[in-house]
Amino acid sequence: MSLDERAPTVTGTVFPPAPARRPSPGPARAVVVVAPLSLTVALGLWGIRRKNTMWGDESVTYQLAHRDLSQIWHTAQQVDLVHALYYAVMHEVFGLFGGGLLTLRLPSVLAMSVAASGVGLLGLRLAGPRAGLLAGLVFAVLPQVQKYAQEGRSYAMVCALVVWATYALVVSVPHRARWRWAVYGSTMLLACLLHEFAVLALVAHGVTLVVSRVPRPVMRAWSAAAAGVVAGLLPLAILSAGQAEQVSWIGGPVRLQHFLVAAVVGLACTRAPLGGRGPVRLSALAVPILVLPGLLLLIASLVKPLFVDRYVLYSNIGVALLLGASLDHFHRKQQSSRSVWIAAVAVLAALVPSSLSLRTPQSRSDDVTAIGAAVREAGRPGDGLLHLSGRHRILTAADPEDTRSLTDLALAQDPVSSNTLAGVELPAREIAARMLDFDRIVVVRAAGAHSLTDPREEAKTSTLRRHFRAYGTTHVNGARVTVYVRDRAPSPKTGPRSDSPGASGEVR
């Protein structure tokens, strides 16, 4: 008996097969959001204290955020106007959670975690769930992302806002709803108010839309939002231009190699057919935001040096998206997926030394905690204290106890009462006269600091050279601390003369 003969006869109406149900995007979306966020939080909390140290820029945040909002505003009229909004935000954070080292850095950890989840969602929308997950995870482990996730400065917040503004842009293109463009514009403006160079991401977004050939109504909507961002930023840009001396320390591109490596790796990824979906392609979004902000900053640096890698930290969005999509592409090619994952594991292993070093005090250009400790160790009660130059007084201001027993010989008005970062110094002649009243002076000189033509600095150095000799020097990360003694001093351990006004710590 054949199989056909044994098969039962089926009668009745035959229905067409039901269409396959598309899997719900809910679980995939949750994984794409939660996994990068969790990894970034874990990496951010790992070694977040850096052995209870902070560096100079963080010290500025710490000190200014502890001032009243009115004092922050008055200080911003003279210096650091570009960071005024961030200091105000951190002032409120300190008021709610206390002003400790963890509170200083946790907002950056959280902001970078939100940025990682946003990168994941961008990848999901542009190239699918696996590409989104990989992009978010790649973003989390990038050395620059790990570094600034643990820093008490505004860059992680700016990066997070640019990520979500970019996501709002991608979502707004097909829907065209006005409120979506309002969300995009508001998010971009907030990022720019936290740091002006976030406006370079706006240029990248415009190029993305042009390359994507979006309809004219979309370009008009973006143009209106971009005009609002520029108009909102313009007053800050004009006022802060008067404080351009603050970036005079930039002699050339700072850590340019990080940007170049990311750009080369990202552009190499575009050789693979990344695919994608929707009116905005992944490469059309990722390449401009990866390359253009840094490139524009380098071009501007031909006139005035401005390039610092952290100013365009958000360009890592592009390299993360391109790497995530490339890994997804090679995974789908079964014949090469194993070698790709072996290479990925090798890269992660190579990042371990970098990740470890980022969590040490030596990973930053200076260590104000160590500098203050060296001053405390070198000084004796009643000794004089001198900063070369005066603007580096911030290096010893992290802990007032480090300098409490010393007399700051050049200081006329302290930073808080003068609404400045480093205080106001006495005239050159008075500084020299006060120095001669002391037999021991602890001198703090920032690493790489050059002699200034300011009369005050000339008075300090010439008086030291003519009337004092170096007794001992301590080198720490970012500075050197030297004890100078008068040639006529009976002993290096002798403090100020008993008849000097500095003997009682009095400030004249």
C-alpha positions in Angstrom: 0.0 0.0 0.0 1.4 3.3 -1.0 1.8 6.3 1.2 -0.7 8.2 -0.9 -3.3 5.5 -0.4 -2.7 5.4 3.4 -3.1 9.1 3.8 -6.5 10.2 5.1 -8.6 12.3 2.9 -9.0 15.9 4.1 -12.3 17.6 3.3 -13.6 21.0 3.9 -12.5 24.5 3.2 -8.8 25.1 2.8 -7.7 28.5 4.3 -4.6 30.2 3.1 -1.6 30.1 5.5 -1.7 32.8 8.1 1.0 35.4 7.6 4.0 35.0 9.9 3.8 37.4 12.9 6.7 39.8 13.1 8.4 39.5 16.5 7.7 42.3 18.8 10.4 44.8 19.0 9.8 45.3 22.7 12.3 42.7 24.1 15.0 43.6 21.5 14.6 47.3 22.3 14.9 46.6 26.1 18.1 44.7 25.6 19.6 47.4 23.3 18.8 50.0 26.0 19.7 48.1 29.2 22.8 46.2 28.2 24.9 49.3 27.1 23.6 51.3 29.9 24.5 48.6 32.5 27.9 48.1 31.0 28.6 51.9 31.1 27.5 52.1 34.7 29.7 49.2 35.7 32.7 50.7 33.9 32.0 54.1 35.3 31.8 52.9 38.9 35.0 50.8 38.5 37.8 52.8 40.1 35.7 56.0 40.1 37.7 57.6 43.0 41.1 57.2 41.3 42.6 56.7 44.7 40.7 59.8 46.1 42.4 62.2 43.7 41.2 64.9 41.3 42.8 66.9 38.6 42.8 70.7 38.0 39.7 71.1 35.9 37.7 68.9 38.3 39.0 71.0 41.1 37.6 74.1 39.4 34.2 72.4 39.2 34.4 71.3 42.8 35.2 74.8 44.0 32.8 76.8 41.8 29.9 74.5 42.3 30.2 75.0 46.1 29.7 78.8 45.6 26.2 80.4 45.7 24.4 80.7 42.4 24.9 84.5 42.5 28.6 84.0 43.0 28.8 81.5 40.1 27.1 84.1 37.9 29.4 86.9 39.0 32.5 84.7 38.5 31.3 83.7 35.0 31.3 87.4 34.0 35.0 87.3 34.4 36.0 83.7 33.6 34.6 80.3 32.5 31.4 81.7 31.2 31.2 78.7 28.8 30.9 76.3 31.8 28.5 78.5 33.9 25.4 76.4 33.3 27.3 73.2 34.2 28.5 74.8 37.5 25.0 75.8 38.3 23.8 72.2 37.6 26.5 70.8 39.8 25.7 73.3 42.6 22.2 71.9 42.7 23.5 68.3 42.7 25.9 69.1 45.6 23.0 70.7 47.4 20.9 67.5 47.1 23.5 64.8 47.5 26.5 66.4 49.3 29.7 67.8 47.8 32.0 64.7 47.9 34.2 63.2 45.2 31.5 60.6 44.2 28.9 63.3 43.8 31.3 65.2 41.6 31.7 62.3 39.2 28.4 60.3 39.3 26.5 62.7 37.1 29.0 62.0 34.3 28.7 58.3 34.8 24.9 58.5 34.5 25.1 60.9 31.6 27.4 58.6 29.6 25.2 55.6 30.5 22.2 57.4 29.0 24.4 58.2 25.9 25.3 54.6 25.5 21.6 53.5 25.5 20.9 56.3 23.0 23.6 55.0 20.7 22.1 51.5 21.0 18.7 52.8 19.9 20.2 54.7 17.0 21.8 51.5 15.8 18.6 49.6 16.3 16.6 52.1 14.2 19.2 52.4 11.5 20.5 48.8 11.1 18.6 46.4 13.4 18.6 45.1 17.0 22.0 43.3 16.8 23.8 46.2 15.2 22.2 48.5 17.9 23.3 46.3 20.7 26.8 46.0 19.4 27.0 49.8 18.8 26.0 50.6 22.3 28.4 48.1 23.8 31.3 49.4 21.6 30.5 52.9 22.7 30.7 51.9 26.3 34.2 50.4 26.0 35.8 53.2 24.0 38.7 54.6 26.0 37.6 58.2 25.6 34.1 57.3 26.8 35.5 55.5 29.8 37.7 58.4 30.6 35.1 61.2 30.6 32.5 59.1 32.2 34.6 59.4 35.3 35.3 63.1 35.2 33.6 65.9 37.0 33.2 68.1 33.9 30.4 68.8 31.4 31.6 66.6 28.5 29.7 63.5 29.3 26.5 65.5 29.7 27.1 67.2 26.3 27.8 63.8 24.7 24.5 62.4 26.1 22.5 65.4 24.8 24.0 65.2 21.4 23.2 61.5 21.2 19.6 62.0 22.0 19.3 65.1 19.8 20.7 62.9 17.0 18.0 60.2 17.8 15.3 62.9 17.8 16.6 64.0 14.4 16.4 60.5 12.9 12.9 60.0 14.4 11.7 63.4 13.1 12.6 62.8 9.5 9.8 60.4 8.6 7.2 61.7 11.0 7.7 65.5 10.4 5.7 66.4 13.5 6.5 69.9 14.8 6.8 68.8 18.4 9.5 66.3 17.4 11.6 69.1 15.8 11.0 71.2 18.9 12.4 68.4 21.0 15.4 68.1 18.7 16.1 71.9 18.7 15.7 72.1 22.5 18.1 69.2 23.2 20.7 70.6 20.8 20.5 74.0 22.4 20.9 72.6 25.8 24.0 70.7 24.7 25.4 73.9 23.1 24.8 75.9 26.3 26.7 73.3 28.3 29.6 73.6 25.8 29.6 75.8 22.7 31.4 73.4 20.4 28.4 71.1 20.5 27.1 73.3 17.7 29.5 71.5 15.4 27.2 68.5 15.7 24.5 70.7 14.2 26.6 71.0 11.1 27.1 67.3 10.9 23.3 66.8 11.2 22.7 69.2 8.3 25.2 67.3 6.1 23.5 64.0 7.0 20.1 65.4 5.8 21.6 66.7 2.6 23.4 63.4 1.8 20.2 61.5 2.6 18.2 63.7 0.1 15.3 64.2 2.5 12.2 66.1 1.2 12.2 69.9 1.3 9.7 70.1 4.1 12.1 68.2 6.3 15.0 70.4 5.4 12.9 73.5 6.2 11.9 72.0 9.5 15.6 71.3 10.4 16.7 74.7 9.2 14.1 76.4 11.5 15.3 74.2 14.5 19.0 74.9 13.6 18.3 78.6 13.4 16.7 78.5 16.8 19.7 76.7 18.3 22.2 79.3 16.8 20.0 82.2 18.0 19.9 80.8 21.5 23.7 80.2 21.5 24.7 83.5 20.0 24.6 85.6 23.2 26.8 83.1 25.0 29.2 82.9 22.1 29.6 86.7 21.9 30.1 87.1 25.6 32.5 84.2 26.0 34.6 85.5 23.1 35.9 88.1 25.5 37.3 85.3 27.6 39.3 83.7 24.8 42.5 84.0 26.9 41.3 81.0 28.8 42.2 78.7 25.9 45.6 80.3 25.4 47.2 77.2 26.9 46.3 75.3 23.7 49.5 75.5 21.7 48.5 72.9 19.1 46.1 70.0 18.7 45.7 68.2 22.1 45.5 64.4 21.8 44.8 64.5 18.1 45.7 60.9 17.7 42.5 59.7 19.4 40.4 61.6 16.8 42.5 60.4 13.9 42.4 56.7 15.0 38.7 56.8 15.4 38.2 58.5 12.1 40.4 56.0 10.2 38.7 53.0 11.9 35.2 54.4 11.2 35.9 55.2 7.6 37.4 51.7 7.1 34.1 50.3 8.4 32.2 52.0 5.6 33.8 49.7 3.1 31.5 46.9 4.3 27.9 46.9 2.9 26.3 48.1 6.2 22.8 48.1 4.8 20.3 49.9 6.9 16.7 51.1 6.6 14.7 54.2 6.6 15.2 57.6 5.0 18.5 58.1 6.8 21.2 55.6 6.3 23.6 54.6 9.1 26.7 55.7 7.2 25.1 59.0 6.2 24.6 59.7 9.9 27.7 58.2 11.4 30.4 59.5 9.1 29.6 63.2 9.3 29.3 63.2 13.1 32.5 61.2 13.3 34.6 63.4 11.0 33.1 66.9 10.6 33.2 68.3 14.2 36.9 67.5 14.7 37.8 68.5 11.1 36.1 71.9 11.5 37.9 72.4 14.8 41.2 71.6 13.2 40.5 74.1 10.4 39.6 76.8 13.0 42.9 76.0 14.7 44.8 77.3 11.7 43.7 80.7 12.9 43.7 80.1 16.7 44.6 76.7 18.3 41.3 75.2 19.6 41.4 71.5 19.1 41.1 69.4 22.2 39.8 65.8 21.9 37.2 66.2 24.7 35.6 69.2 22.9 34.3 66.8 20.2 33.8 63.8 22.5 30.4 63.1 20.9 32.2 62.2 17.6 32.5 58.7 19.2 28.8 58.2 18.3 29.9 57.8 14.7 32.7 55.2 15.3 30.5 53.2 17.6 27.6 53.0 15.1 30.0 52.1 12.3 31.8 49.4 14.3 28.5 48.0 15.6 27.0 47.7 12.1 30.2 46.2 10.7 30.3 43.5 13.4 26.7 42.8 12.6 27.5 42.5 8.9 30.3 40.1 9.4 28.3 38.0 11.9 25.7 37.5 9.2 28.4 36.2 6.9 28.8 32.8 8.6 32.1 32.0 6.9 33.9 34.9 8.6 32.0 35.4 11.8 34.3 33.3 13.9 37.4 35.3 12.9 35.6 38.5 13.5 34.7 37.5 17.1 38.2 36.4 17.7 39.4 39.8 16.5 36.8 41.5 18.7 38.0 39.6 21.8 41.6 40.4 21.0 40.7 44.1 20.7 38.9 44.0 24.1 42.0 42.3 25.6 44.2 45.1 24.2 41.9 47.7 25.8 42.4 46.3 29.3 45.8 48.0 30.0 44.2 51.3 28.8 41.2 50.8 31.0 43.4 50.1 34.0 45.6 53.2 33.4 42.6 55.5 33.0 41.7 54.7 36.6 45.0 55.9 38.1 45.9 59.5 39.1 48.6 59.6 36.5 46.0 59.3 33.7 45.3 63.1 34.0 47.6 65.9 33.2 47.9 66.9 36.8 46.9 65.7 40.3 45.9 68.6 42.6 45.5 66.2 45.5 49.2 65.2 45.2 50.3 68.8 44.7 48.4 70.0 47.8 49.9 67.1 49.8 53.4 68.0 48.6 52.9 71.6 49.7 51.7 70.5 53.1 54.7 68.2 53.5 57.2 70.8 52.4 55.9 73.7 54.4 56.4 74.7 58.0 53.9 76.7 60.0 54.4 80.4 59.1 56.3 79.7 55.8 55.5 81.8 52.8 53.7 80.4 49.7 54.1 81.5 46.2 52.5 80.3 42.9 54.3 80.7 39.6 52.1 81.8 38.0 49.3 83.2 40.1 46.6 81.7 37.9 47.9 78.2 39.0 46.7 78.9 42.5 43.9 76.6 41.7 46.3 73.7 41.9 46.6 74.0 45.7 43.0 75.0 46.4 41.3 71.6 46.5 41.8 71.1 50.2 42.3 74.4 52.3 44.0 72.4 55.0 47.0 71.9 52.7 47.9 75.6 52.8 46.2 76.8 56.0 49.5 77.2 57.9 51.2 79.1 55.1 51.0 82.8 54.1 50.2 83.4 50.4 52.6 86.2 49.7 51.0 87.5 46.5 47.4 87.2 47.4 45.4 90.5 47.9 41.9 89.1 47.6 40.9 85.4 47.8 39.0 83.7 44.8 35.6 83.6 46.5 35.4 87.2 47.6 36.9 88.4 44.3 34.6 86.2 42.2 37.6 84.7 40.3 39.2 81.3 39.9 42.6 82.2 41.3 42.1 85.4 43.3 43.5 88.9 42.9 47.2 89.5 43.4 49.1 92.4 44.9 51.2 94.8 42.8 54.6 93.6 41.9 56.5 95.8 44.3 54.5 94.7 47.3 54.9 91.0 46.4 58.7 91.5 46.3 58.7 93.3 49.6 56.7 90.6 51.3 58.9 87.9 50.0 61.9 89.5 51.7 60.2 89.3 55.1 60.4 85.5 54.9 63.3 83.1 55.3 61.5 80.1 53.8 59.1 80.2 50.8 57.3 77.2 49.3 57.0 77.7 45.6 54.5 75.9 43.4 55.3 75.9 39.6 53.0 74.0 37.2 54.6 71.6 34.8 55.3 73.1 31.5 54.6 76.6 32.7 56.6 79.3 30.9 57.7 82.6 32.3 55.1 85.3 31.8 55.8 88.9 31.0 53.5 90.0 33.8 55.3 92.3 36.2 54.1 90.3 39.1 55.6 87.1 37.8 58.8 88.9 36.9 59.0 90.3 40.5 58.5 86.8 42.0 61.2 85.1 39.8 63.8 87.9 40.1 63.4 88.2 43.9 63.8 84.4 44.2 66.9 84.4 42.0 68.6 87.3 43.8 67.8 86.6 47.4 67.0 82.9 47.8 68.4 79.5 46.9 66.5 76.3 46.2 66.7 73.9 49.2 64.7 71.0 47.9 62.2 70.1 45.2 59.4 67.6 45.0 58.1 66.5 41.6 54.5 65.5 41.4 52.1 64.9 38.5 51.5 68.3 37.0 53.8 70.5 39.1 56.9 70.8 41.2 57.1 72.1 44.7 60.3 73.8 45.7 61.4 75.2 49.1 63.5 78.3 48.8 65.5 79.7 51.7 67.3 83.0 52.2 71.0 82.9 51.8 71.5 84.6 55.2 69.1 82.2 57.0 70.8 80.4 59.9 69.0 77.2 59.1 66.8 75.8 56.4 64.2 74.9 59.1 63.9 78.5 60.2 60.6 80.1 59.5 59.9 83.8 59.0 61.8 86.3 61.2 60.1 87.0 64.5 59.8 90.7 63.5 58.2 89.9 60.1 54.5 90.4 59.6 54.3 86.9 58.3 55.3 85.3 61.6 51.7 85.4 62.8 50.2 84.5 59.5 49.0 88.1 59.0 48.2 89.1 55.5 49.2 92.7 54.7 
